[in-house]
Every structure is written in structure tokens, then in C-alpha cells.
Amino acid sequence: MLTLPSVHPFLMTLLMDGQPEREQLTALPHHSWKTIIEEAIAQRVAAILFRWLNNLNHQYLIPIHSLNLLKQQMMRQAAWNLLLTKELGRILAACQQRGIACIPIRGPVFAAQLYGDCSMRQMDDLDLLVHREDLSSIKEIFDHLGYARHEQRPGFLEAYSYSLEFIHPQYGVMVEPHWTLVYPPFVATAAMEPVWARAVKQRLMGMDTWTLSQADLVLHLCLHLLHKSEHTPLLWYYELDTLISQKRSPLDWNVFVHQAQAMGQAGLIADVLATLIHHFHSTIPDSIMNRLLRPSRPSSSISPHPMRDHMLAQSSLNGREEFALLCSLQGVRPRIQYAYALLFPSPQYMAQRYGLSSPMGLISSYITRVCHLFREGCKWAAAWLAAALATRQG
């Protein structure tokens, strides 16, 4: 079972029940509010706390400096979300003009679906789902919109990753066009044709756009949560629980389970759902959990990639997906090419990622990167040896 971030009990009660008792609110010491608001901001649930306080007129109970901190966060978040929404509109219009199919995933569209308000969700970037065969056209569209490409080496993302990356040099907006809903090293396991066939046309934020079916959206959110692992904010658990519990659009569990099994990640997804059941009391049928935990084929109980699976289980170590993908690659040359691109990205990538503007800064960043990777490499060498021993014993 996954470990949720530790937060103040009042904040957790608000997310789980939605309506803490007034006595619990008035009993809170004034100094607790600083902690509650700082944790709400860190866990990306500040908007949920602010909306609850505003709707019930409880703001007067909060110390003025803590309330101002919360209001400042909401103003920054609203301004950034407006920028993201405007950029998403530009991108969707450009794709539509070129006849390129595009589905926004997460981001402002998900905020509009879940909350009815794009300002409610704290977001970093924009994510889109596109067809892999349209990637060349996607690159041309983003070049025309003024975005810069962001990747370790030319062709690296298409060969080894799940999405392209573009960044706007003026606004700092990052956009990731995905061609799959899964993450390395499982990218090749996901057949996307059924996902596109289940897509739904909706009118959101004043424009018509394609959206994922609820089953595919819930599945992707589970995988995205696993992808971020220990860096997952509490908001993402809350949103996943909220989406599953919505009554206006029932979840097709049969589609969900079939897709999870086809991707070979049913067991990992069951772990996410078990966490929701334990902490949020999510109403997920026992039969669904049993199906996710049951091998889809008699031979599937034995993993064909035991080393890879062991590396993925090391959630406390950075870069576990990268190392798991390294384990999955066939042949020495592909592994060397992959490792070289990770270890020594292009100077352009380094300058974009770390905001460098001088040759000395670039040299310094490479030295820092080598030192960091050496430390992480030592940790992964130990994990690799442990994986080899565990695999041999298995």
C-alpha cells in the first residue's frame, strides 16, 4: 500500500469528509493555522481549503497573516491557471486547424470536469494525448506557436519516453504531448486505439474538446500517481477518490480492469486503489480488487522481467523508471546509447532545464550533475545487487 503525505488531522478531515465539525474548527489554536495553510499549499489543496472557508464564512477564525498567505496563493494560482487555459485554447485551435486529433488530459479540462472551475486545481503544465504518427505535425505546430523543444538529445524522447516536451521561452509554460497513457517501461504494452474509440466530445471552458472516457481517465490518474511515487501531492489522491465516487458518470469497471490487465500493471493499480480504500473509504467493489490482483493468464504469475519489477518497487530511489527501462532494453548498444543521453544531455537541454546563461554556469551544472548521478549510481548499484540476489533466490 502506498504512503500518503502526512498532514494536519484537520486538513485530512476536510478532504475525507468535506465538512469538519464547527467545534473542531473553533478548538484549533491560532498557531495551527500556519501549519495547516502551509501544508495545504505544499499538497496543492489550498483552493479546496479556501473554498470551504469562504462558503461557510469561517475566515474570521483564522489569524490575518495566515489568511493573507492563503489569499496570495489563490491569486498566484488563479493567474497561472488563466495563462494555462489561454495557452491550451491556442494549442487546441492550432491542432483543429491542422486536422490533428488531440485530447487534453489533466490540466484545465480536468479542473473544469471535476470542479466546474479552472482556478480550483493547482497545475504545473499542460498534457495532451495525440497519435504517435502525428508527432512530426505536432512539432511543426509548437514551432509555429513559439515553443522551444526540450529533450536530452534529438530523438531521445520518441525512442525512450512517453511524450515530447515543449517550453514557452516567454511564459515558462511547459506542454507535454503524450502518445500513450502509460509510463516507461510499459509504453509498448498499451494499445491506444480502444482509448481513442472511447473518447467523448464535451463542451468545456467555452470550447468543444475531446476528453477521455471516465474509465481511461481513472486508469491514467492511477498510473500518473505511480509515476510520481513519493512526490505525489495529496491533491491527486483526493481527486482520484472524487472522480471514482461521482454518480453522474458511472465508471465502467469492466473496461478499467481489462485495460489495466492488458497494460500489465493491474497489480500496481490495485495498490493505488487499496490506498484509496484505506484512507478515503473509497467505494470500490471487492470483486474489482480481486480481478486486478488475479493473474490474467496462468503464466503471468511469473514475471518475464523480475529485475525490472524489482527496480520499479524501489519507490524511495530517484529515477526508478529510467533504471527499469534500462533493464528492459535488449542489447548492449541500445543500453549504452540510452545511458549516454541520460548522463550527458546536450548543452541546450542543460541551459533550458537549469536556467543557465554563461559557459561557466554550464560547466558547473555538468559537474554538479556528475556528482549527483554518482551518488545516485551508488544507491542504484546496491539496489541492483539486491535485485540480482532476489531474482536468483526466486
C-alpha positions in Angstrom: 0.0 0.0 0.0 1.2 3.5 -0.9 2.1 6.0 1.8 0.2 9.3 1.8 1.9 12.6 2.8 1.5 13.4 6.5 -0.6 16.5 7.1 -2.5 18.1 10.0 -5.6 16.0 11.0 -8.0 18.9 10.3 -6.8 19.1 6.7 -7.2 15.4 6.2 -10.7 15.5 7.8 -11.7 18.3 5.4 -10.5 16.2 2.4 -12.2 13.0 3.5 -15.5 14.3 4.9 -15.8 17.7 3.4 -17.5 19.1 6.5 -15.4 19.2 9.7 -17.4 19.9 12.8 -17.6 23.6 13.8 -16.4 22.6 17.3 -13.3 21.1 15.7 -12.7 24.3 13.9 -13.1 26.7 16.8 -10.9 24.4 19.0 -7.9 24.8 16.7 -5.2 27.0 18.3 -4.3 30.1 16.2 -0.7 28.8 15.6 -2.1 25.7 14.0 -3.4 27.6 11.0 0.1 28.5 9.8 0.9 24.8 9.6 -2.4 23.9 8.0 -2.2 26.5 5.3 1.5 25.8 4.5 0.7 22.1 4.2 -2.4 22.8 2.1 -0.2 24.8 -0.3 2.5 22.1 -0.4 0.0 19.4 -1.0 -1.9 21.5 -3.6 -5.2 21.6 -1.8 -5.2 25.3 -0.8 -8.1 26.0 -3.2 -10.2 23.3 -1.5 -9.5 24.8 1.9 -10.1 28.4 0.7 -13.4 27.5 -0.9 -14.7 25.7 2.2 -13.7 28.6 4.5 -15.2 31.2 2.1 -18.5 29.3 1.6 -19.1 28.9 5.4 -17.8 32.4 6.3 -15.2 31.0 8.6 -12.4 33.2 7.5 -12.7 35.4 10.6 -11.4 32.5 12.7 -8.0 32.5 11.0 -5.2 34.8 12.0 -4.9 37.6 9.5 -1.3 36.7 8.4 -2.2 33.1 7.8 -5.3 34.1 5.8 -3.2 36.6 3.7 -0.8 33.7 2.9 -3.7 31.6 1.7 -5.2 34.5 -0.4 -1.8 35.3 -2.0 -1.5 31.6 -3.0 -5.0 31.7 -4.5 -4.2 34.9 -6.5 -1.0 33.3 -7.9 -2.8 30.1 -8.7 -5.7 31.8 -10.5 -3.3 33.9 -12.6 -1.2 30.9 -13.6 -4.3 28.8 -14.4 -5.7 31.6 -16.6 -2.4 31.6 -18.6 -2.5 27.8 -18.9 -6.2 27.9 -20.0 -5.4 30.5 -22.6 -2.4 28.5 -24.0 -4.5 25.4 -24.1 -7.1 27.2 -26.2 -4.4 28.3 -28.6 -2.9 24.8 -28.9 -6.3 23.1 -29.4 -7.3 25.7 -32.1 -4.0 25.2 -33.9 -4.4 21.4 -33.8 -8.0 21.7 -35.1 -6.9 23.9 -37.9 -4.3 21.3 -39.0 -6.8 18.4 -38.5 -4.7 16.9 -35.7 -6.7 14.8 -33.2 -5.9 16.0 -29.6 -7.3 15.1 -26.2 -6.3 17.3 -23.2 -5.5 15.2 -20.1 -5.5 16.5 -16.6 -4.9 20.3 -16.6 -7.6 22.9 -17.0 -10.0 20.5 -18.7 -9.9 18.1 -15.8 -10.4 21.0 -13.4 -13.5 22.0 -15.3 -14.8 18.5 -15.3 -14.2 17.9 -11.6 -14.8 21.3 -10.0 -16.6 23.3 -12.7 -13.9 25.9 -12.1 -10.4 26.0 -13.8 -8.9 28.0 -10.9 -9.6 25.3 -8.4 -6.8 23.0 -9.4 -3.1 23.7 -8.9 -1.3 22.8 -12.1 2.3 23.0 -13.4 2.0 22.3 -17.1 -0.3 21.1 -19.9 -0.6 17.5 -21.1 -2.2 16.3 -24.3 -2.8 12.9 -25.9 -2.0 12.7 -29.6 -1.5 10.0 -32.1 2.2 8.9 -32.4 2.0 9.2 -36.2 1.1 12.9 -35.8 4.3 13.8 -33.9 6.0 15.5 -36.8 2.9 17.7 -37.3 2.8 18.4 -33.6 6.4 19.6 -33.7 5.6 22.0 -36.5 2.6 23.3 -34.6 4.6 24.1 -31.5 7.4 25.6 -33.5 4.8 27.9 -35.1 3.4 28.8 -31.6 6.8 29.9 -30.4 7.7 27.0 -28.2 11.2 25.5 -27.8 11.8 21.8 -27.9 13.1 20.3 -24.6 14.9 16.9 -24.7 18.2 15.4 -23.7 19.3 14.6 -27.2 17.5 14.8 -30.6 15.2 11.8 -30.9 15.6 10.7 -27.3 12.0 11.2 -26.2 10.5 9.5 -29.2 12.8 6.5 -28.7 12.6 6.0 -25.0 9.9 8.2 -23.4 6.1 8.6 -23.5 5.8 12.3 -24.6 7.5 15.2 -26.2 8.3 18.3 -24.2 8.0 21.9 -25.3 8.6 25.1 -23.2 7.5 28.6 -24.0 10.6 30.8 -23.5 8.5 33.9 -22.6 5.8 32.4 -20.3 7.6 29.4 -19.0 4.7 27.2 -19.8 5.6 23.5 -20.5 3.5 21.3 -22.7 3.8 17.5 -23.0 2.1 15.8 -25.9 1.7 12.2 -24.9 1.2 9.4 -27.4 0.3 6.9 -24.6 -1.4 7.0 -21.2 1.3 4.8 -19.5 4.9 5.5 -18.5 8.2 3.7 -19.0 9.0 0.8 -19.1 5.4 -0.1 -20.0 4.9 2.2 -23.0 4.8 -0.6 -25.6 2.2 -2.5 -23.6 -0.6 0.0 -24.2 -2.8 -0.3 -27.3 -4.2 3.2 -27.7 -6.9 2.5 -30.4 -9.5 1.5 -27.8 -8.8 4.6 -25.7 -9.3 6.9 -28.7 -12.5 5.0 -29.6 -13.9 5.6 -26.1 -13.1 9.4 -26.2 -16.1 11.7 -25.6 -16.7 15.1 -27.1 -17.6 17.7 -24.5 -18.1 21.5 -24.3 -15.8 22.9 -21.6 -14.4 26.3 -20.9 -16.4 27.7 -23.8 -15.0 25.3 -26.4 -15.7 21.8 -27.8 -12.9 19.3 -27.0 -12.4 15.6 -26.8 -12.0 14.1 -23.4 -11.0 10.7 -22.1 -13.7 8.3 -21.0 -14.0 8.1 -17.2 -12.5 4.5 -17.2 -9.4 5.7 -19.1 -9.1 8.9 -17.1 -9.2 7.0 -13.8 -6.7 4.5 -15.1 -4.4 7.3 -16.3 -4.6 9.1 -12.9 -3.6 5.8 -11.1 -0.6 5.4 -13.4 0.3 9.1 -13.1 0.2 8.8 -9.3 2.5 5.7 -9.5 4.8 7.6 -11.9 5.4 10.4 -9.4 5.6 7.9 -6.5 6.8 9.7 -3.3 6.5 13.1 -4.9 2.7 12.7 -5.3 0.8 15.5 -3.6 -2.3 14.8 -1.5 -4.5 16.5 -4.1 -4.0 13.7 -6.6 -5.3 11.1 -4.1 -8.3 13.3 -3.3 -9.1 13.9 -7.0 -8.9 10.2 -7.8 -11.3 9.4 -5.0 -13.6 12.2 -6.0 -13.7 11.1 -9.6 -14.4 7.5 -8.7 -17.2 8.5 -6.4 -19.0 10.7 -8.9 -22.5 9.5 -9.6 -23.3 11.5 -12.7 -20.9 9.4 -14.8 -20.7 5.8 -13.6 -17.3 4.1 -14.1 -17.2 1.1 -16.4 -15.2 -1.2 -14.2 -15.0 -4.0 -16.8 -13.3 -1.6 -19.3 -11.0 -0.4 -16.5 -9.9 -3.9 -15.4 -9.4 -5.1 -18.9 -7.2 -2.1 -19.8 -5.2 -2.5 -16.6 -4.5 -6.2 -17.3 -3.7 -5.5 -21.0 -1.1 -3.0 -19.9 0.4 -5.5 -17.4 0.0 -3.1 -14.4 -3.1 -4.5 -12.8 -1.3 -5.3 -9.5 0.3 -1.8 -9.2 -3.1 -0.2 -9.9 -4.7 -2.4 -7.3 -2.2 -1.0 -4.8 -3.3 2.6 -5.6 -7.0 1.6 -5.2 -6.2 -0.2 -1.9 -4.7 3.1 -0.6 -7.8 5.0 -1.5 -10.0 2.4 0.2 -7.8 2.6 3.4 -7.5 6.4 3.7 -10.6 7.7 1.9 -13.0 4.8 2.3 -13.5 4.8 -1.5 -16.4 2.6 -2.6 -14.5 0.2 -4.9 -16.2 -3.3 -5.3 -14.3 -6.2 -3.8 -14.8 -8.1 -7.0 -12.8 -5.5 -8.9 -9.9 -5.6 -6.5 -9.9 -9.4 -6.7 -9.9 -9.3 -10.5 -7.0 -6.8 -10.5 -4.9 -9.0 -8.2 -5.7 -12.2 -10.0 -3.2 -13.1 -12.8 -4.9 -12.6 -16.2 -3.2 -15.7 -17.6 -1.8 -18.8 -15.7 1.7 -18.0 -16.8 1.5 -14.3 -15.9 2.2 -15.1 -12.2 5.9 -15.4 -13.2 7.2 -12.0 -14.4 9.3 -12.1 -17.6 11.3 -9.1 -16.2 12.0 -9.8 -12.5 14.9 -7.4 -12.4 12.8 -4.6 -13.9 9.9 -5.2 -11.5 12.3 -5.2 -8.5 13.7 -1.8 -9.6 10.3 -0.4 -10.0 9.4 -1.4 -6.5 12.2 0.9 -5.1 9.9 3.9 -4.7 12.4 5.7 -2.3 15.1 5.9 -5.0 15.1 8.6 -7.7 14.9 7.6 -11.4 13.5 4.1 -10.8 11.6 4.2 -14.1 14.8 5.1 -16.0 16.7 2.2 -14.4 13.8 -0.1 -15.0 13.7 0.9 -18.7 17.5 0.3 -18.8 16.8 -3.3 -17.5 14.2 -3.8 -20.2 16.3 -2.7 -23.2 17.6 -5.5 -25.4 21.3 -5.5 -26.4 24.3 -3.6 -25.2 24.3 -0.8 -27.8 20.8 0.5 -27.1 21.6 0.5 -23.3 24.8 2.4 -23.9 23.1 5.0 -26.1 20.3 5.4 -23.6 22.6 5.8 -20.6 24.9 8.3 -22.5 21.9 10.5 -23.3 20.8 10.5 -19.7 24.2 11.1 -18.3 25.4 13.8 -20.8 22.4 15.8 -22.2 23.1 18.4 -24.8 24.2 21.9 -23.7 20.9 23.3 -25.0 18.9 20.9 -22.7 21.1 21.8 -19.7 20.7 25.6 -20.3 16.9 25.3 -20.6 16.5 23.0 -17.6 18.7 24.9 -15.2 18.3 28.4 -16.5 21.9 28.9 -17.4 23.3 31.8 -19.4 27.1 31.5 -19.2 29.7 28.9 -20.2 30.9 28.7 -16.6 27.4 28.0 -15.3 27.1 25.3 -17.9 30.4 23.7 -16.8 29.4 23.9 -13.2 26.0 22.3 -13.9 27.6 19.4 -15.6 30.0 18.9 -12.7 27.0 19.0 -10.3 25.1 16.6 -12.4 28.0 14.1 -12.5 28.4 14.3 -8.7 24.6 13.8 -8.2 24.5 10.9 -10.6 27.5 9.3 -8.9 25.7 9.4 -5.6 22.5 8.0 -7.1 24.5 5.4 -9.0 25.9 4.1 -5.8 22.4 3.7 -4.4 21.2 2.0 -7.6 24.3 -0.3 -7.6 23.2 -1.6 -4.2 19.6 -1.9 -5.4 20.8 -3.7 -8.5 22.8 -6.2 -6.4 19.8 -6.7 -4.2 17.6 -7.3 -7.2 20.0 -9.8 -8.7 20.1 -11.7 -5.4 16.3 -11.6 -5.0 15.9 -12.8 -8.6 18.4 -15.7 -8.2 16.7 -16.8 -5.0 13.3 -16.5 -6.7 
